[in-house]
Amino acid sequence: MLFLRLLPVKYNLAMKEISKEEFRLSVLTGIPDSLPVAKPYEPDVNHAPKRKDILTECEKVLALKNALRYFPAEFHSVLAPEFAEELAAYGRIYMYRFRPDYKICARPIEDYPCRSKQAAAIMLMLTNNLDDAVAQHPRELIVYGGNGAAFQNWAQYLLTMKYLATMTDEQTLVMYSGHPMGLFPSHKEAPRVVVTNGMVIPNYSSKDHWEKFNALGVSQYGQMTAGSFMYIGPQGIVHGTTITVLNAKRMQRAKHPSDKGVLFVSSGLGGMSGAQPKAGTIAGVVSVIAEVNPKAVAVRYSQGWVDEVFTDLDSLMPRIRKAVDTNEVVSLAYQGNVVDLWERLAADEMYVDLGSDQTSLHNPWAGGYYPVGIDFELANRLMAEEPDKFQEEVRKSLCRQAAAINRLTAGGMYFFDYGNAFLLEASRAGADVMKGDGTFRYPSYVQDIMGPLFFDYGFGPFRWVCTSCDPKDLATSDRIAADVLERLIQTAPADIQSQLADNLHWINEAGKNKLVVGSQARILYLDALGRVEVAKALNAAIERGEISAPVVLGRDHHDVSGTDSPFRETSNIYDGSSFTADMAVQNVIGDSFRGATWVSIHNGGGVGWGEVINGGFGMMIDGSADADRRLSSMLLWDVNNGLARRSWARNQGAMDAIRREMARTPGMVVTLPYIADENSIKAALKQIES
Ligand SMILES: NC(=O)c1ccc[n+]([C@@H]2O[C@H](COP(=O)([O-])OP(=O)(O)OC[C@H]3O[C@@H](n4cnc5c(N)ncnc54)[C@H](O)[C@@H]3O)[C@@H](O)[C@H]2O)c1
């Protein structure tokens, strides 16, 4: 056994601590009048992999012209060769030289230069997304998921910050895939920022289109909370993963009762996937997570999210057995390829309770998935230099992975797709993951757990951020939310009692779990009533001065109404409409005229470019009556839009939930479905045939 004692990855090598005034001046400067000194490459920082060389010579000229349009002509003789070099070396032009020297992180809202408090709140959220402690590849402006970007380059960041610092509540900033198109006159009721990410003409939405448009500097993959400035570090995903693993465990144990520990096997210790071992521990299971990147393993181990690290399977197997036999709650990392792990588990005929995968298969060709049998560094070179060979290796690897998983599910394992496009990409690779009727052999976690238990009742990843950056405010907000939940649980209908109870437990334990990384943020799965009640209570506490500064409300796009994604969020929609994207688009339009401070709509997020349309919002509340009015109106719509659609799709939970929502909400009249008898339909069709 090789038990690693790894040091935390060092960050912040070239970041200066500067005064508040210097910070403000730097923000207001935007793109500087004279060229800043070039930045050295920082080998200790987790950098994005080199992207493949996809542009033709003509397109490379275009990419450089596009990049240079941010700068006056006198800079071009220096910048043109520098950007050409970046394009050749990294496949993208990040404009590293223009990364500001100040430490990028969420600061107290008072520190941001502003004429609009709402804009200052957005700056806080945006800088949090790019904090070295929060972002996955901070120098390349990648927040999570390998390619989930806040901006395409540093010029966009500088310009955006300057616009936000100078805009008023009578203007709206328009952002196209990280590019700030500009400020336009609007009005106080309008969103301060409207974000679109990766929106392309539908026929031009293949993975290579993303590579090309992104290399040209005209589009970006915003993931969900990356390009919408709503990422709150790992706690969002820890909470979501905890309730998923907890409910999967309950389901599995109901089918296979046992006194032994529940074994959960998966892969990925990256931005989101790194939550699995921590969540596994909170949910009380033995988790074994494979990860090929030693830097990612080191980060999670140094955080204490992984208890033990193994680099060889011969040592790992007896450790797993011991933990399961003694019902020990522990998280084990296998530093190696997950295919090797699955094949060994299958060869040893180990009984695995729960299995999943959280490699970044939404991005299979550019660093999201590392094929088995190829050294990590070599794989990084191969994907850029010999992309066809690399893709072939990924396909072979996926086939082997699926074969091993199939052997274990035959022995009783419950395997679920974890919203990373595993089944989609495995099926495209020719792996044995399909049923005879053309559907996947395994469910997604939304089909079995998140959809029927949470989304169909309006429960989703609501969150808030205390803009004072003061942990005391967060603790106060936790207490307020717990009080609201305790009150709601008294009269809640039976079908949502367990969801409320799990979330009450979460919020009561939240402080103890020490999940805050970056901004003072909290996630809590709530339904429409819960979100409105908690938000109102927070607003009242700000008014009383109990919370010292405004609070930002928001949510992950991965929610009841925000996302149309047939292989994830809407995979439990069975009326044939799962490939439509009306819900996500309607959601963002509706939020924008009901009081959101900013809104965003993205192509891609979670399962990949072209596979999903998702949207979200942010709303600053400041204790005013106006904030109370806005939050009530907007949050109600933001959840009930999705409930209405899920109910129309004949999902039983949603039909019940939307009836309750209509009963308590004057003015809401939703079209409800009549349920037809399937046997009569089949008989009718037969009659016509004969
Ligand atoms: N279920 C959800 O709620 C949810 C939420 C967010 C993200 N996701 C999806 O999960 C995936 C992972 O997200 P992330 O932010 O952690 O991405 P990430 O890129 O930060 O992490 C994925 C990790 O998998 C590792 N990996 C790749 N191939 C491997 C292999 N063959 N064996 C072992 N390790 C391997 C990578 O080295 C990387 O560290 C993405 O596709 C994302 O869209 C799901």
The ligand as an SDF file (V2000), in Angstrom:
LIG
                    3D

 44 48  0  0  0  0  0  0  0  0999 V2000
  -24.5340   14.7850  -11.0830 N   0  0  0  0  0  0  0  0  0  0  0  0
  -24.4200   16.0750  -10.9440 C   0  0  0  0  0  0  0  0  0  0  0  0
  -25.1680   16.7060  -10.2290 O   0  0  0  0  0  0  0  0  0  0  0  0
  -23.3190   16.7570  -11.6390 C   0  0  0  0  0  0  0  0  0  0  0  0
  -23.0540   18.0210  -11.2220 C   0  0  0  0  0  0  0  0  0  0  0  0
  -21.9940   18.6500  -11.7940 C   0  0  0  0  0  0  0  0  0  0  0  0
  -21.2460   18.0410  -12.7510 C   0  0  0  0  0  0  0  0  0  0  0  0
  -21.5670   16.8340  -13.2200 N   0  0  0  0  0  0  0  0  0  0  0  0
  -20.8000   16.2140  -14.3010 C   0  0  0  0  0  0  0  0  0  0  0  0
  -19.8220   15.3690  -13.6950 O   0  0  0  0  0  0  0  0  0  0  0  0
  -18.6470   15.3890  -14.4800 C   0  0  0  0  0  0  0  0  0  0  0  0
  -17.4610   15.7090  -13.6190 C   0  0  0  0  0  0  0  0  0  0  0  0
  -17.4730   17.0870  -13.2170 O   0  0  0  0  0  0  0  0  0  0  0  0
  -16.1870   17.7120  -12.5280 P   0  0  0  0  0  0  0  0  0  0  0  0
  -16.4950   19.1450  -12.2970 O   0  0  0  0  0  0  0  0  0  0  0  0
  -15.7720   16.8950  -11.3900 O   0  0  0  0  0  0  0  0  0  0  0  0
  -15.1210   17.5650  -13.6750 O   0  0  0  0  0  0  0  0  0  0  0  0
  -13.5660   17.4960  -13.5410 P   0  0  0  0  0  0  0  0  0  0  0  0
  -13.0550   17.4890  -14.9300 O   0  0  0  0  0  0  0  0  0  0  0  0
  -13.1000   18.5160  -12.5870 O   0  0  0  0  0  0  0  0  0  0  0  0
  -13.3020   16.0790  -12.8450 O   0  0  0  0  0  0  0  0  0  0  0  0
  -13.3770   14.8420  -13.5080 C   0  0  0  0  0  0  0  0  0  0  0  0
  -12.1890   14.0260  -13.0360 C   0  0  0  0  0  0  0  0  0  0  0  0
  -12.2310   12.7410  -13.6250 O   0  0  0  0  0  0  0  0  0  0  0  0
  -10.8900   12.3210  -13.7920 C   0  0  0  0  0  0  0  0  0  0  0  0
  -10.8510   11.2360  -14.7710 N   0  0  0  0  0  0  0  0  0  0  0  0
  -11.0680   11.3310  -16.1000 C   0  0  0  0  0  0  0  0  0  0  0  0
  -10.9750   10.1300  -16.6690 N   0  0  0  0  0  0  0  0  0  0  0  0
  -10.6990    9.2550  -15.6830 C   0  0  0  0  0  0  0  0  0  0  0  0
  -10.5180    7.8610  -15.6570 C   0  0  0  0  0  0  0  0  0  0  0  0
  -10.6160    7.1210  -16.7660 N   0  0  0  0  0  0  0  0  0  0  0  0
  -10.2650    7.2750  -14.4720 N   0  0  0  0  0  0  0  0  0  0  0  0
  -10.1760    8.0010  -13.3320 C   0  0  0  0  0  0  0  0  0  0  0  0
  -10.3390    9.3400  -13.3100 N   0  0  0  0  0  0  0  0  0  0  0  0
  -10.6160    9.9600  -14.4730 C   0  0  0  0  0  0  0  0  0  0  0  0
  -10.1840   13.5630  -14.2490 C   0  0  0  0  0  0  0  0  0  0  0  0
   -8.7930   13.4980  -14.0420 O   0  0  0  0  0  0  0  0  0  0  0  0
  -10.8560   14.6460  -13.4310 C   0  0  0  0  0  0  0  0  0  0  0  0
  -10.1330   15.0000  -12.2780 O   0  0  0  0  0  0  0  0  0  0  0  0
  -18.8980   16.4040  -15.5830 C   0  0  0  0  0  0  0  0  0  0  0  0
  -19.2830   15.7560  -16.7660 O   0  0  0  0  0  0  0  0  0  0  0  0
  -19.9980   17.2430  -15.0530 C   0  0  0  0  0  0  0  0  0  0  0  0
  -20.7410   17.8620  -16.0590 O   0  0  0  0  0  0  0  0  0  0  0  0
  -22.5790   16.1570  -12.6440 C   0  0  0  0  0  0  0  0  0  0  0  0
  1  2  1  0
  2  3  2  0
  2  4  1  0
  4  5  1  0
  4 44  2  0
  5  6  2  0
  6  7  1  0
  7  8  2  0
  8  9  1  0
  8 44  1  0
  9 10  1  0
  9 42  1  0
 10 11  1  0
 11 12  1  0
 11 40  1  0
 12 13  1  0
 13 14  1  0
 14 15  2  0
 14 16  1  0
 14 17  1  0
 17 18  1  0
 18 19  2  0
 18 20  1  0
 18 21  1  0
 21 22  1  0
 22 23  1  0
 23 24  1  0
 23 38  1  0
 24 25  1  0
 25 26  1  0
 25 36  1  0
 26 27  1  0
 26 35  1  0
 27 28  2  0
 28 29  1  0
 29 30  1  0
 29 35  2  0
 30 31  1  0
 30 32  2  0
 32 33  1  0
 33 34  2  0
 34 35  1  0
 36 37  1  0
 36 38  1  0
 38 39  1  0
 40 41  1  0
 40 42  1  0
 42 43  1  0
M  CHG  2   8   1  16  -1
M  END
$$$$
